[in-house]
Amino acid sequence: MSLTEKYGNTALVAGASEGIGAAFSTFLAAAGMDLVMVARRREPLDILAFSLTEKYHVKTTVICCDLSDQNAAQSLKEAVCDREISVLVYNAALSYIGLFEKNSSEHHNHIARANMVTPMNLVHIFGENMLKKGKGAIILMASLAGFQGSGFLTAYAATKAFTRVLAESLWYEWKGRSVDVIACCAGATATENYLRTNPGRTGFFAPRVQRPEEVVKECMKNLGRKPSFVSGLGNRIASFFMHKILPRKTAVNIMGNTTRKMYHL
Ligand SMILES: NC(=O)c1ccc[n+]([C@@H]2O[C@H](COP(=O)([O-])OP(=O)(O)OC[C@H]3O[C@@H](n4cnc5c(N)ncnc54)[C@H](OP(=O)(O)O)[C@@H]3O)[C@@H](O)[C@H]2O)c1
């Protein structure tokens, strides 16, 4: 069964213009889905939307919205109007690398809204209609940083733990109602945003940095099969040792030390 037969015709990708979000947009357009593409900057969105329309002959709609705004979900609902969203991909996230107390409380609040409040509200808004139709899919981008305490990524990591638990819980509640929910737990991925942070090498045994297209391909393969998954073999092996073998305290120390080394903190 094709993606459009299984879920419907239109996908909304929040954080669609770059990196993993752009790879999701491309994958879904190639599968014949019309797209509602959301990000803050119009130009990169317009460029990608134009090229996807040209290449795959799908309809694309571009919406500029800051997902960390208090009423972002409601504004998006109004902008989407009565178009039916069959697949929701929540990709965008805000982060801060460094000591927790050095970041302003206001920015921590932005992180919490962009990474937790807005996606939860969007899931509520668009999930309701999916449940009524008896079909749909929701993909939430989580991270290996959310599997344990992650010093220097504190607020970001905590929001990613929330994301994973939100997706897994909904997977359980909605699996009998033909709405697939999944948390995509990525490790380091060569997106524009990741590369902008200028990460250093962390050692010979560090898992390979994935390409955004690899993450998306794995996610689409696991959608409907699992509540969450770790992307990339190297990341799965590292995650097995960190979370199944090592004591939690050791895992938290490894994570903090790795981030300290990566960013020369
Ligand atoms: N890259 C990695 O190594 C990695 C590892 C683990 C997990 N992840 C997860 O994968 C997802 C994607 O990460 P990424 O590296 O591609 O970077 P990202 O900054 O989370 O996503 C980039 C996309 O989101 C948009 N965006 C960012 N902040 C936004 C906001 N406040 N409102 C609206 N749109 C916003 C960007 O466009 P504008 O800037 O124009 O808004 C761009 O289209 C995130 O959820 C991240 O936590 C990434």
PDBQT file of the ligand as one rigid body, heavy atoms in Angstrom, charges set to zero:
ROOT
HETATM    1  N1  LIG A 301      21.301  17.288  13.855  1.00  0.00    +0.000 N 
HETATM    2  C1  LIG A 301      21.555  16.443  14.823  1.00  0.00    +0.000 C 
HETATM    3  O1  LIG A 301      22.706  16.058  15.068  1.00  0.00    +0.000 OA
HETATM    4  C2  LIG A 301      20.419  15.902  15.665  1.00  0.00    +0.000 A 
HETATM    5  C3  LIG A 301      20.678  14.882  16.586  1.00  0.00    +0.000 A 
HETATM    6  C4  LIG A 301      19.636  14.381  17.334  1.00  0.00    +0.000 A 
HETATM    7  C5  LIG A 301      18.365  14.875  17.165  1.00  0.00    +0.000 A 
HETATM    8  N2  LIG A 301      18.124  15.870  16.264  1.00  0.00    +0.000 N 
HETATM    9  C6  LIG A 301      16.791  16.400  16.144  1.00  0.00    +0.000 C 
HETATM   10  O2  LIG A 301      16.435  16.481  14.782  1.00  0.00    +0.000 OA
HETATM   11  C7  LIG A 301      15.622  17.619  14.549  1.00  0.00    +0.000 C 
HETATM   12  C8  LIG A 301      16.205  18.461  13.446  1.00  0.00    +0.000 C 
HETATM   13  O3  LIG A 301      17.449  18.937  13.801  1.00  0.00    +0.000 OA
HETATM   14  P1  LIG A 301      18.325  19.851  12.837  1.00  0.00    +0.000 P 
HETATM   15  O4  LIG A 301      19.713  19.628  13.193  1.00  0.00    +0.000 OA
HETATM   16  O5  LIG A 301      17.875  19.636  11.407  1.00  0.00    +0.000 OA
HETATM   17  O6  LIG A 301      17.998  21.361  13.235  1.00  0.00    +0.000 OA
HETATM   18  P2  LIG A 301      16.684  22.185  13.658  1.00  0.00    +0.000 P 
HETATM   19  O7  LIG A 301      17.135  23.584  13.851  1.00  0.00    +0.000 OA
HETATM   20  O8  LIG A 301      16.001  21.524  14.790  1.00  0.00    +0.000 OA
HETATM   21  O9  LIG A 301      15.739  22.110  12.391  1.00  0.00    +0.000 OA
HETATM   22  C9  LIG A 301      15.945  22.902  11.289  1.00  0.00    +0.000 C 
HETATM   23  C10 LIG A 301      14.601  23.288  10.679  1.00  0.00    +0.000 C 
HETATM   24  O10 LIG A 301      13.690  23.771  11.685  1.00  0.00    +0.000 OA
HETATM   25  C11 LIG A 301      13.357  25.149  11.439  1.00  0.00    +0.000 C 
HETATM   26  N3  LIG A 301      13.211  25.791  12.759  1.00  0.00    +0.000 N 
HETATM   27  C12 LIG A 301      14.145  25.844  13.748  1.00  0.00    +0.000 A 
HETATM   28  N4  LIG A 301      13.658  26.530  14.798  1.00  0.00    +0.000 NA
HETATM   29  C13 LIG A 301      12.393  26.905  14.467  1.00  0.00    +0.000 A 
HETATM   30  C14 LIG A 301      11.384  27.655  15.130  1.00  0.00    +0.000 A 
HETATM   31  N5  LIG A 301      11.563  28.167  16.341  1.00  0.00    +0.000 N 
HETATM   32  N6  LIG A 301      10.213  27.851  14.491  1.00  0.00    +0.000 NA
HETATM   33  C15 LIG A 301      10.019  27.365  13.243  1.00  0.00    +0.000 A 
HETATM   34  N7  LIG A 301      10.923  26.654  12.573  1.00  0.00    +0.000 NA
HETATM   35  C16 LIG A 301      12.108  26.434  13.172  1.00  0.00    +0.000 A 
HETATM   36  C17 LIG A 301      14.513  25.662  10.581  1.00  0.00    +0.000 C 
HETATM   37  O11 LIG A 301      14.182  26.763   9.741  1.00  0.00    +0.000 OA
HETATM   38  P3  LIG A 301      14.282  28.284  10.265  1.00  0.00    +0.000 P 
HETATM   39  O12 LIG A 301      15.638  28.428  10.885  1.00  0.00    +0.000 OA
HETATM   40  O13 LIG A 301      14.086  29.105   9.055  1.00  0.00    +0.000 OA
HETATM   41  O14 LIG A 301      13.187  28.463  11.244  1.00  0.00    +0.000 OA
HETATM   42  C18 LIG A 301      14.784  24.437   9.719  1.00  0.00    +0.000 C 
HETATM   43  O15 LIG A 301      13.812  24.304   8.709  1.00  0.00    +0.000 OA
HETATM   44  C19 LIG A 301      15.522  18.346  15.893  1.00  0.00    +0.000 C 
HETATM   45  O16 LIG A 301      14.321  17.993  16.534  1.00  0.00    +0.000 OA
HETATM   46  C20 LIG A 301      16.692  17.828  16.678  1.00  0.00    +0.000 C 
HETATM   47  O17 LIG A 301      16.466  17.834  18.074  1.00  0.00    +0.000 OA
HETATM   48  C21 LIG A 301      19.134  16.394  15.518  1.00  0.00    +0.000 A 
ENDROOT
TORSDOF 0
